[in-house]
Amino acid sequence: MTFSIVARSADGERWGVAVASKFLAAGAVVPGVRAGLGAIATQSFANLRYLPDGFALLGEGRTAQETLDALVASDDARAQRQAGVVDGLGHAATFTGDDCLPWAGGVTGPGYAIQGNILTGPEVVAEMERAFLASDPAQPLALRLHAALLAGDRAGGDARGRQSAAILVGGLGAGYGGGSDIAVDLRVDDHPDPVVELARLLRIHDLLFGAPEETWPLEGETVQRLRRALDALGYDDPDLERALERAAGIENLEERLVAGAIDPVVLTYLEELAAGP
C-alpha cells in the first residue's frame, strides 16, 4: 500500500524515513526514528510493534539485518509484511513478504533501504534509488529523502493513486531549541498531490528552522536595510537587536537569530514582508 525510504545521512548524524501512500495519514503509521539507533519503516498491513520492538533490538546492539530478521521471525503474518531498517552505523536491510500485493519489492545500499508494495512496477523503487544516490550527500537528509520520494511518485508510485506523504528525521539534539531529537516531522495526511505538497512544507520548515549558512555583521548598509524593514513592520524599538528579536519571535524565525549579526535569509524575508503583497 506504500513506498518508503529509510536512510542515514552521509555524515552519520541524522536518520530518517520518507513515505507516500494511497492511505490516510501514512506518516502516523509507517515511520519511526530514534537518534543514534536508526530508522524503521513498517508497511503492507503494517505491524506497529516493529517500531518499539525494532528500536529495542537496535538498542541491544543488533544490526539492521539482525533486527529485521528477529522482527520477521516472531511475526506469524510475516508473509504480508514489508519493512525497512537502517541502523546507527548505516547498515541497511529490507524485507518483502511473499504475500504482499504486487508489485512489491525493495533494495538496499550503504545507508539506505527502499521498499514498496502495490506499486505500478519495479521502476518506482529503481527511480527512488537513482534519485537518492544522485542527490548531494552534503544536503540535509530531509531533502535527499524527499528527492527519492518524488522520483518514486513521478515514476508511478502507488498503483491505486495518491493520498498522503510524510518525512521524519532525527538526530541527537536536532530538535527545536535542542530540546528533542526530532529535526523534521512533517505530514500531509490527505491531499491530491501529497509529495509535492510535502515539498512546500519542507521549504517553510527550512525558512523557519534551517541553520544559517552565512551571517552578516550588524553594521553599515545591513543595519540600514534592517532598520527600514523593522520600522515598516512596526518594530521601531531604538535597540535594533531587541527589535529584531521581537520580529523574529512574532514571525517564528528565532532559530535563525545570531547575536551581533543577521542571517541574510531573515533580512530578505523581513524586507519582503515589509514590502507587502
C-alpha positions in Angstrom: 0.0 0.0 0.0 3.0 2.2 0.3 6.5 3.2 -0.8 9.2 4.4 1.5 12.9 5.1 2.0 14.8 4.8 5.3 18.3 6.3 5.4 21.2 7.7 7.4 22.8 11.0 6.4 26.3 10.9 4.9 27.8 12.5 8.0 26.2 9.8 10.2 24.4 12.4 12.4 20.8 12.0 11.1 18.4 9.1 10.4 15.1 9.4 8.6 12.1 8.0 6.8 10.1 9.3 3.9 6.9 7.6 2.9 4.0 8.1 0.5 0.8 6.0 0.0 -2.8 5.8 -1.1 -3.6 5.5 2.6 -4.9 8.2 5.1 -2.1 9.7 7.2 0.6 7.1 6.4 3.0 9.2 8.4 1.1 8.2 11.5 1.7 4.5 10.9 4.8 3.8 8.8 7.9 5.7 10.1 9.9 5.6 13.2 13.3 7.2 14.1 15.5 7.0 17.2 18.5 9.2 17.2 21.7 7.1 17.4 19.8 3.9 16.9 18.4 4.3 13.4 15.2 4.4 11.4 12.4 1.9 10.6 9.5 1.8 8.1 6.8 -0.8 8.6 4.2 -1.2 5.9 1.9 -3.6 4.0 -0.7 -4.5 6.7 1.8 -2.7 8.9 2.8 -4.3 12.2 3.2 -1.3 14.5 5.1 -3.5 17.0 8.0 -3.4 14.6 8.8 0.2 15.7 9.2 -0.2 19.5 10.4 -3.8 19.3 12.8 -2.9 16.5 14.4 0.0 18.4 14.7 -2.2 21.4 16.7 -4.7 19.4 18.8 -1.9 17.8 19.4 -0.6 21.3 20.8 -4.1 22.3 23.4 -3.7 19.5 21.7 -5.7 16.8 22.5 -4.7 13.2 19.7 -3.7 10.8 19.6 -7.1 9.3 19.6 -8.9 12.6 16.9 -6.6 13.9 14.7 -7.2 10.8 15.3 -10.9 10.9 14.2 -11.1 14.5 11.1 -9.0 13.9 10.0 -11.1 10.9 10.7 -14.4 12.7 8.4 -13.6 15.5 5.5 -12.4 13.3 3.0 -15.0 12.2 1.7 -12.7 9.5 5.2 -12.1 8.1 4.2 -13.1 4.6 2.0 -10.0 4.3 4.6 -7.6 5.9 7.1 -5.2 4.4 9.7 -3.3 6.3 13.0 -1.4 6.0 15.6 -0.7 8.7 18.8 1.4 8.8 20.8 1.1 12.0 23.0 3.6 13.8 26.1 2.8 11.7 24.2 2.9 8.4 23.8 -0.8 7.8 20.5 -1.4 5.9 18.0 -4.2 5.5 14.7 -4.6 3.7 12.0 -7.3 3.8 9.1 -8.1 1.5 6.8 -11.0 2.4 5.7 -13.4 -0.3 2.0 -12.5 0.1 2.5 -8.7 -0.3 0.3 -7.3 -3.1 2.2 -6.8 -6.3 4.2 -5.1 -7.5 6.2 -5.4 -4.3 10.0 -5.4 -3.5 12.9 -3.5 -2.2 16.6 -2.6 -2.5 19.3 -1.7 -0.1 22.7 0.1 -0.3 25.1 1.8 2.0 23.0 3.9 4.4 19.6 3.3 2.8 16.7 0.8 2.3 13.9 1.4 -0.2 10.7 -0.7 -0.4 7.2 -0.6 -1.8 4.1 -2.6 -2.4 1.1 -2.2 -4.7 3.3 -0.2 -6.9 2.9 0.4 -10.7 6.2 -1.6 -11.1 9.8 -2.0 -10.1 10.7 1.3 -11.8 9.3 3.1 -8.7 12.0 1.6 -6.4 14.6 1.9 -9.1 13.9 5.6 -9.6 13.9 6.3 -5.8 17.3 4.7 -5.5 18.7 6.6 -8.5 17.4 9.9 -7.2 18.8 9.3 -3.7 22.2 8.3 -5.0 22.3 11.3 -7.3 21.4 13.8 -4.6 24.2 15.8 -2.9 25.4 14.0 0.2 26.0 17.4 1.8 22.3 18.3 1.6 20.1 17.9 4.6 18.8 14.4 4.8 15.2 15.5 4.6 15.8 17.0 1.2 17.5 13.8 -0.1 14.7 11.7 1.2 12.2 13.9 -0.5 14.1 13.8 -3.8 13.8 10.0 -3.6 10.1 10.1 -2.7 9.3 12.5 -5.5 11.2 10.3 -8.1 9.2 7.3 -7.0 5.9 9.2 -7.1 6.6 10.5 -10.6 7.6 7.1 -11.8 4.2 5.8 -10.9 4.2 5.3 -7.2 1.2 3.6 -5.5 -0.8 1.9 -8.2 -4.1 3.0 -6.5 -3.2 6.7 -6.6 -2.1 9.4 -4.1 -3.3 10.4 -0.7 -0.6 11.0 2.0 3.1 11.6 2.4 5.5 12.2 5.3 9.1 12.8 6.3 10.5 12.1 9.8 14.2 12.9 10.5 16.0 12.6 13.9 19.4 13.4 15.3 20.9 13.9 18.8 19.7 17.3 20.0 18.5 18.2 16.5 15.0 19.3 17.5 13.7 22.8 18.2 16.0 24.7 20.6 18.0 21.5 21.1 15.2 20.2 23.3 14.4 17.0 21.4 16.0 14.6 18.9 13.4 15.1 16.1 14.7 17.5 13.5 11.9 17.2 10.9 8.4 15.8 11.4 6.1 16.8 8.5 3.0 15.1 7.3 0.5 15.6 4.5 -2.4 13.3 5.6 -4.9 13.7 2.8 -4.1 15.6 -0.4 -4.4 15.0 -4.2 -0.6 15.5 -4.7 0.9 14.9 -1.3 4.6 14.6 -2.2 4.5 18.0 -3.9 2.7 19.5 -1.0 5.3 18.0 1.3 8.0 19.9 -0.6 6.1 23.2 0.2 6.1 22.3 3.8 9.9 21.5 3.7 10.6 24.9 2.2 8.7 26.6 5.1 10.5 24.3 7.6 13.9 25.3 6.2 13.0 29.0 6.3 11.9 28.8 10.0 14.3 26.3 11.4 17.2 25.9 9.0 20.7 26.7 10.3 22.2 30.0 8.8 24.6 29.2 6.0 26.2 32.7 6.5 25.7 35.7 8.7 26.3 39.4 8.1 27.6 41.8 10.9 25.1 44.4 12.0 26.9 47.3 10.5 26.7 49.7 7.6 24.2 49.1 4.9 22.9 45.9 6.6 21.8 47.9 9.6 20.1 50.5 7.4 18.2 47.8 5.5 17.2 46.0 8.6 16.1 49.2 10.3 13.9 50.2 7.4 12.2 46.8 7.3 11.7 46.6 11.0 10.3 50.2 11.1 7.9 49.4 8.3 6.6 46.4 10.1 6.1 48.4 13.4 9.1 47.1 15.3 10.5 50.5 16.0 12.3 49.9 19.3 15.5 52.0 19.1 17.5 49.0 20.3 18.0 47.3 16.9 18.7 43.8 18.2 15.8 43.9 20.6 13.5 45.0 17.7 14.9 42.1 15.6 14.3 39.6 18.4 10.7 40.8 18.7 10.1 40.5 15.0 11.8 37.1 14.9 9.6 35.9 17.7 6.4 37.0 16.0 7.4 35.5 12.7 8.8 32.3 14.2 12.3 33.0 13.0 14.0 32.8 16.4 16.0 29.7 15.4 17.9 31.7 12.8 18.9 34.5 15.2 22.7 35.1 15.8 23.9 37.6 18.3 25.5 40.7 16.8 24.7 39.6 13.2 21.9 38.6 10.9 21.1 35.7 8.7 20.6 37.2 5.2 17.6 34.8 4.8 15.9 36.6 7.8 16.8 40.0 6.4 15.4 39.1 2.9 12.2 37.7 4.5 11.6 40.8 6.6 12.2 43.1 3.6 9.7 41.1 1.5 7.2 41.2 4.4 7.6 44.9 4.7 7.1 45.4 1.0 3.7 43.8 1.2 1.9 41.7 -1.4 
